[in-house]
Amino acid sequence: MFTTRTRAAVTALLAAASLVLAACGADADDEGGGDGKVLKLWHYEGATSAMGVAWAEAIKQFEASHPGVKVQFEEKGFEQIRQSANMILNSDEAPDIMEYNKGNASAGLLSKQGLLTDLSSEAGKRGWDKISPSIQTTCKYDEQGIMGGDKWFGVPNYAEYVMVYYNKDLFTKHNVRVPTTLAEFEAAMDTFVKAGVTPLSVGGAEYPAQQIFYELALSKANRSWVDSYQLYKGKVDFKGPELTYAANTFADWVKKGYIAKDSAGIKADPMGVAWTQGKFPILISGSWWYGRFVAEAKGFQWGTFLFPGNSLHPGSGGNIWVVPNKAKNKDLAYDFIDITMKPEIQSLLGNSGGVPVLGDLSKITDPKSKELIENFDKLNSSDGLAFYPDWPAPGYYDVLVAGTQHLINGTKTPAQVLDEIAKPYNDNLTSIGK
């Protein structure tokens, strides 16, 4: 896992976070359970999502196996946690366990700041290290907060990847076949445009647009480039073929009508809703939408395919469970993570439209879910996971949102956008001595 904010919005968010802290402080002595213990858990998954369904069951099993302990669950917004985590985790009101975004700019930054508990000994003792090495990359960080390090600071119980969702009914109506190359994909979108249909449902005000940008860069990239960009194993030329192609092609897609010009102000959720309502034939985003689309896209037949022609795709282990350093009940947090890794929880997650990290494919009975997991297994086994574009530097998410908005609005040229996104990336390398 997912916005350019005005100063007023940030101020309002921090004020809201302060109210949350005050409210938590007021409830500190009002703990349920026979022995007064409470496990404070925060996550931002919707109740009907695969993770929401699986984790609700995990909460029930945790309380059943821990008599006298009450789980105090609070659903937070993704943006709320992303923007105020440093302040909250550095307070005495930090939760015991929290879902958090992975990568250098997120979990890596918090680990570097000393705000997260080192889970290395627990990972070995409890078997969390059985997950695949490629997924472990986003669990482990070095002293600079760079992923792929030697210490565990988080554990995912699901995985994710970006794909293309398509409306089969609209493809049939317009005589469009599922493309297998990027050229065929563009030809398919041309067909829709000629029929007066905007092909792509896009959320330019949040993460989805930058995932399209990154898919385009990956169409010209190899593993060495990804390792340079994400893990700082080499220098990245922002005017090189990968990012130049991405910026130019993204801008061209706007000019051709593949991406609506008003999408710069659309957030992720309205983007998804518009697609489930059949207003757009195509949506490019992550597997975290899958369970929701199964539940909500009822008016038409739909399917998925990988971004045509790419061997590398945005994806990784899912967002991770982290245990704040100031958590009051760390052992209980470890126990909860254990439950989310149990076979029955992993199977529930898989059959609900998620991608389990320790799942048994034979236990997945839903055909759509099995297809989703099989595609991930192919990517994972072929070293096809390329992480996400906003991970390399703190604050880079907002930089990329602004950059893709400029491309949609036409307020900056592709070359200017590349200069804009290069500076904070390179500034971060300088700050960590790379």
N, C-alpha and C positions, 0 to 999 in steps of 0.2 A: 502493500500500500502508500493523500490523496489531496493563496488567493490574494490577490493584491488587496490590501486593507488600507482604508483611510486612517489618519491619526485618530479621528473621532471614534471609529469602530474599534480600534485597538484599545483606546482608553475605556470604552464601554465594556469590552471583554475583560480587561483587567479588573474593572470595578465589579463585574459579575463574579469573577473568580474570588475576589476578596469577600463577597457576600457568601460564596460557597464555603470559604474557610471559616468565616464567622459562624455560619450555621453548623458546620461540623464541630467547631469548638463548643457550641452550645449543647450539642448532643453527646459530647464525649463521655458523660457520666451515665447516659441513658442507654446502657448496653443490654441487649437481650441475651437469652440463653441461660441455662442453669448455673454455669460457673462464671457467667459474666463476660465470656469471650466473644468477640465479634471479629469476623474476617471482612475487612473493608475492600471491596472489589469494584474497580471501574473498568468499563469497556464501552466501545462506541459502535457495536454491531446491532443492526435492527433485529427486533424480536423474531421476524419471519425469515431472516437470513439463515444460511446453513450454520454459521458460527453461533448466532443467537439461539437457535434451536438446540444445538449440541451443548452449549454452555449453560443453558437453563437446566438441562438434565444433569449436567455435572454439578450444579449448585445443589440440586435435590439429593444426589448421591453423597455429596460432601457432608451435608447436614445430617443425613441418615447415618453416616459412618463416624461422625464427630458429635456425639450427644452433648447437648449443652452449649454448642457453638452455633451462632447465627451468622449467616452471610448477609452483610449489608451491601447490597448491590446498587450502584448508581450508574445509570447510562449517561455518558457524556458525549458531546459532539466531537467529531474528529478534529475540527478546527479549534475547539475549546481546549482540548488536551494538547494539541500541537503548539499552540501559542502561549499557553500558560504553565506548561509542565515544569519548567525550571523553577518558577516561583513556588508552585504547590509542593513539589518534591523537596524543596529546601526548607519546608516548614514542618512543624510537629503534627500537622494534620494530613500528612501524606497517607494515601491508602496503603494497604498491605500488599496488594497485587494490582497491576494495571496493564491493560493492553496498550502497547506503544508501537509507533512506526519504527521500522528497522532501517539501518543504513548509517553512513558517517554523519550526516547532518542531523540525525534524530537520536536513536539510541546510542550511537557512537559519541555524540557530543555530551549526552548526559553521563555516560560512563567516564569520559575524560574529566568531567566536572565533579566526579565522586558522588553522584546522586543515586547510583544504582548499586545493588548488591552483587558481588562476584559470586556467580552460581557454579563455578567450575567443579568444586568438590561434589555438589549435589548432582550435577549432570552425570558424572561418572557413577556415583553411588546409586542413583535412581534409574539409570538406563536411558536418559534423555539423549545421550551421545550415540544412540542407535540410528538416529535420523541420518539421511545421506550427507556426504561431505559437502556437496554444493549448497544444500540447505543450511548446513552449519555455518557457512560463510557469514551469514547475517546475524548469527547468534553470538559470534565471538569477535572481540575487538582488542586492539593493542593499546598501549599507554597514550597514544595520540588520538584514540577514538576511531581508528581506521578499521573497517570490517575485515574479517579474515585473520584476526589476531589470535592470541593464545588463551584468552580468558572469556568464559561464558558470562554474558550479561543479560541474556534473554533466551526464551524457549518458545518456538512456534508449535502449535498442534495442527496447523493446516498449511497448505501451500497455495500459490496463486500464480496466474500468468495472464497476459493480455491476449485477446483473440478478437475475431470479427464475428459479431452477432448479425444474423440476417433474417429478414422477413421472407419466408419461402413463398407466401402468397403473392407478394409484390414482385418477387423475382419471376414467378410464373406468369403473372399478368403482363409483364413487360418483356417476356421471353429472354430473360437474363440467366445465364448459367453461372454456377459457382466458379470463380476464377482460380487459376492455379499459378499465375504469374502476375507481377505488378502491372504489366502492360494490359493484361486481360482485366485486371481490377479497374484500371482507369477507363477502359473501353466500356465496362459495365456501368460505371458511374456516368459516362457520357450518355449512355442510353437513357438513364433516368432523367438527366438534365434536359435532354431533348423532349422528353415527355412532360416537362414542367414539374418534375419531382426533385427536391433537394436530396441527394443520396445519403449524406451523413448526419446523424444526430450528434451534435458536438456541444460540450460544455467548456467554453473558453475561459470562464471565470474561476475554474478550479482545475484539477489535475488532468481531465481527459484529453484536452488539446495537446498537452506536452507529451502524452503517450503516443499520439499519432506522429508528432514531430520526431520522437525517439525511434519509432518503428521505421520511419523513412531513413534516419541516420543508420540504423542497423542493417538496412538493405544494402548498404555499401561497406559495412564493417566486418571485422573478424574478431576472434577472441582476444588477440593481442591489443586491438584498439579498445575493447571493453575493459580489459585489465588496466590499461593506461588511464582511461577516463574514470573508472570506478575505484581502482585500488592504487592508483598513482605509481604504477610500475613502468611508466614511460611518459613522455611529454605528449600533450594533446594539441594538435594544430586546429584551432577553431575555424580557420579558413581552408582546412583540408577537405578532401572529397566527401567525407561522411557528413559533417555538419553543414557544409555548403549545399550539398544536395538536399538535405532535410529542409533547410530554410527556404531555398528557392522553390522546391516542389510544394511545400506547404503553402507558400504564397500563391503559387500557380493554381493549386487546388481551390483556393478562395476565388481567384479570378475566373476559373472555369465553372464555378457554381457548385462544386462538390461540397463546400463548407459555406454555410450561410453567414453573411456579414454581421447579422445580429447575434450570432452565437458567442461573440466576445463577452457578452454580459450574462450568459446562461451558466448556471451552476450544474454540478453533476446530477443532483437528484431530478430537476426538471428535464434534463437531457434523457435520463433513463425513463421517466414517465412518458415523455413524448414518443419514445420508441415503443413502449408497451402499448400505447394507444394507436399504433400503426401509422404514425405520421411520417416516419422515415423508414427506408428499407434497410439501412445499415447503421450499426453502432460499433465503434472500436473501443473496447475497454476490458476490464479485468474479470476474472472468474468469480470475484466476490458478488457480481450481479446475478450470477447464474440461478441461485435458489430463488431470488426475488422474481426473476423473469419467469421461472416455472410457475410461480404463484400468481403473477399479475398479467402476463402476456397471454391472455385467453382467447383473444379475438382472431388469432391467425396462427398458422403453423410457422415455426421458426427453427433455426439451427445455427451452427457455428462452424467456422473454419479458421485456421491460422493465417496470419497476415501473409498474403501470397508471395512466394519467392524467397522469404526470409528463412535463414537457418538459426538466427538469433532473435529472441523475443523478450520484451520486458517481462520479468517474472522472478520469483524467488520463493523462499519460505514465506509464510504469511507474517502478519504483524505479530509481535512477540509479547509473551508474558514477561514483565519485568517486576522485580521486587525492589521498591525504593530502599535506600540505605536507612531511612528513618522509619521504616515499617515497624509496627509494634508486634506483629505476629508472623514472623518470617517462616517458622516451621509450618504453620497452617497454610501459608501461601505455597510452600513447596508441595504440601499434600494436595492442594487444589490442582496445581499443574499436573501432578501424577494422575489425577482422575481424568483430566482432559485428554491424557494420552492412552487411557484404557481402551482395549479393543472395541467394546460396545459403544463408547463415545465416538471413537474414530469412525466406526461403521455408520452411526447415526449422522455424523457430519457428512460423510460421503453420500449417503442416501438422501440427504437434504439439499444436495447441490454444491457441496464443498469438496475440497481436495485434501484428504487426510495425509499426514506425513508418515504415519505408521499403520496405514490401513491395509486390509486384506481385500483385494479386488473381488474375491469369490463371495464376499459378504455384501457386495453392492448389488442390489436387486433392481434398482431403477435404471432403465436403459440409457436415458439422457445423462445421468450422473456417471454411469460407467464410461461413456464416451468422453466426458469431461476429464475423468481421472486418467484414462488411457492416453489421451493427448498430452497431459502433463507428464506422465511417465516417459513418453517418447522424448519430450523436451529435456527432462531431467537426465535421462540416460545418454543423450547425445550432446551434453554440455551446451544446451541451447538457451539457458537462462541468463539474461543480460542485466538483471536488476532493474532499477528505475532511474530516469534521467535527473531527478532532483536530489539524489543521495550524496553526491560528492562533497558538497560544501554547506555549512550552516546558512540558513536563509535562502538556499538556492531554489526551493520550491516557488517562492514568490517571484524570484527573478525569471524563472521559466514561464510562470503564468503571465507575467507582464510581457515577456518576449513573444509568446504566441498570440497574445491579444494585439500586439502591434502588427503582427503579420496578418491577422484577421481584419483589423481596422485599416490596414495600409498606412498607418501613421509613421512607420519606419521601414526602410528597405531591408531585405534579408541580410545584407552586409552589415548594416547598422545594428540589427538584432544580434548578429554573431559577435560583434564587438561588445555589445551590452552584456551578453551572457559570459563572455570570456573573462572580463575583468574580475568579478567576484570569485570565479573559479581559481584564477591564477593568484589572486590576493590570498586566498585560503592556503594554497600551496606554499606561498612565502611565509605565512604565519606559522606553519608547522615545520618549516625548514626543508621543504621538498624542492 
